[in-house]
Amino acid sequence: SKFLNDKWMIKNGFLNDVQEHKPWWWNTKVQKLNLSAPLILLPEVSCQKAIEILQEKGYDQAPVVAESGLILGMVTLSNTLTSVLAGNAQFSDPVTKVIYTHFSKIGLEDTLGKLSCILENDRFSVVVHKQMQFNGNGSFFTKQMVFGVVTVMDLLTFVSRNDEE
């Protein structure tokens, strides 16, 4: 059962730290990765344009975010190309037709240990940061901002660079 799986429990926030012999980086915060600003696509971007942008900018994936800030999903270059070539989507379709709506999120204050558990099963995780927005009458709501997309290569690069020092 997944409830007896410590890595699943960590990934979903039910356990903090269960690894007995943690590597030096285990409790380091995700914000230490110094991620670059993410490439974000709006939902009306066509599949064709998404492919062009991802290839031109050298990205494999990008979050699709509504103008309101709501994270709608993730688009990947391979899934977009596969969907178009298989006839499940057209080049002119909006990118929302080919997005993944199930993806992992991690906060800037979460640990690299938690990130490591997530990346054992997922190719990437969306790094989010909560932001409070106030309107004219003083009421507010909290929304998640996309701070970056992190992959296993980002984690490995961080660990190897800091191991050398």
C-alpha positions in Angstrom: 0.0 0.0 0.0 1.2 3.5 -0.7 0.5 4.5 2.9 3.2 2.1 4.0 5.7 3.5 1.4 7.8 6.2 3.1 8.8 7.8 -0.2 5.1 8.3 -1.1 4.4 9.6 2.4 7.3 12.2 2.1 6.3 13.2 -1.5 2.7 13.9 -0.3 3.7 15.7 2.9 2.6 13.1 5.5 6.2 12.4 6.7 9.1 14.7 7.0 12.4 12.9 7.3 12.7 9.1 7.5 16.0 8.5 5.9 18.4 7.5 8.6 21.7 8.1 6.8 20.9 11.3 5.0 23.3 12.8 2.4 24.6 16.3 3.3 22.1 18.0 0.9 18.9 16.2 2.2 17.6 19.1 4.4 18.7 21.9 2.1 15.8 24.0 0.9 14.7 23.9 -2.7 15.4 27.7 -3.0 19.1 27.0 -2.8 19.0 25.4 -6.3 19.0 29.0 -7.8 16.6 28.0 -10.6 16.3 30.3 -13.6 12.9 32.0 -14.3 10.5 29.6 -16.0 9.2 29.8 -19.5 5.4 30.0 -19.1 2.9 29.5 -21.9 -0.6 31.0 -21.9 -3.5 28.5 -22.7 -4.3 30.1 -26.1 -0.8 29.3 -27.5 -1.1 26.8 -30.4 0.6 23.5 -30.4 2.7 24.7 -33.3 3.8 27.8 -31.5 4.5 25.8 -28.3 6.8 23.4 -30.2 8.6 26.4 -31.8 9.0 28.2 -28.5 10.2 25.2 -26.6 12.7 24.3 -29.3 14.0 27.8 -29.8 14.5 28.4 -26.1 15.9 24.9 -25.4 13.2 23.7 -23.0 11.7 20.3 -22.8 8.6 21.4 -20.8 6.8 24.5 -19.6 3.9 25.3 -17.3 0.7 26.5 -18.9 -0.7 29.2 -16.7 -3.9 31.2 -17.2 -3.6 35.0 -17.0 -5.3 34.8 -13.5 -2.2 32.8 -12.4 -4.0 29.5 -12.2 -1.6 26.6 -13.1 -3.5 24.6 -15.7 -0.9 22.0 -16.4 2.4 21.2 -18.0 3.2 20.9 -21.7 6.2 18.8 -22.9 7.8 18.9 -26.2 7.6 15.1 -26.7 4.0 14.8 -25.7 3.0 17.7 -28.0 4.9 16.2 -31.0 3.5 12.7 -30.3 -0.1 14.0 -30.0 0.1 15.9 -33.2 1.9 13.1 -35.1 -0.7 10.5 -33.8 -3.6 12.8 -35.0 -4.9 13.4 -31.4 -4.2 17.1 -31.8 -3.7 19.5 -34.6 -0.9 22.1 -34.9 -3.5 24.8 -34.7 -5.1 23.4 -31.5 -4.5 25.3 -28.3 -1.7 23.8 -26.1 -4.3 23.0 -23.4 -5.3 20.0 -25.6 -2.0 18.3 -24.9 -1.1 19.3 -21.4 -0.5 17.1 -18.4 -2.9 18.1 -15.6 -1.3 15.7 -13.1 2.1 16.9 -12.0 4.0 17.4 -8.8 4.5 20.7 -7.1 7.1 21.6 -4.5 7.6 24.8 -2.5 10.7 26.9 -2.1 10.8 26.0 1.6 10.6 22.2 1.0 13.7 20.1 1.2 15.8 18.6 -1.5 15.1 15.3 0.2 11.4 15.7 -0.5 12.3 16.8 -4.1 14.5 13.7 -4.5 11.6 11.5 -3.5 9.3 13.2 -6.1 11.9 13.0 -8.8 12.2 9.2 -8.4 8.8 8.8 -10.1 8.3 12.1 -12.0 10.5 13.7 -14.7 10.0 17.2 -13.2 8.3 19.1 -10.5 6.9 22.6 -10.6 8.3 24.9 -8.0 5.6 27.1 -6.6 5.5 30.0 -4.2 2.4 31.2 -2.4 1.5 34.8 -2.9 -1.2 36.9 -1.2 -3.2 39.2 -3.4 -5.4 42.0 -1.9 -8.2 43.7 -3.7 -9.7 47.2 -3.3 -11.9 46.3 -0.3 -9.1 44.8 1.7 -10.0 41.2 1.2 -7.3 38.8 -0.1 -6.8 35.4 -1.6 -3.7 33.2 -1.9 -2.5 32.0 -5.2 0.4 29.9 -6.3 3.0 31.5 -8.6 5.3 29.3 -10.7 8.8 29.9 -9.6 10.5 27.3 -11.7 10.5 23.8 -13.1 13.1 21.5 -11.5 14.4 18.2 -13.0 16.7 15.5 -11.7 19.5 17.1 -13.7 19.0 20.3 -11.6 19.4 18.3 -8.4 22.4 16.4 -9.7 24.1 19.5 -10.9 23.6 21.2 -7.5 24.9 18.1 -5.6 27.9 17.6 -7.8 28.9 21.3 -7.8 28.7 21.5 -4.0 30.4 18.2 -3.5 33.5 19.6 -5.4 33.7 22.6 -3.1 
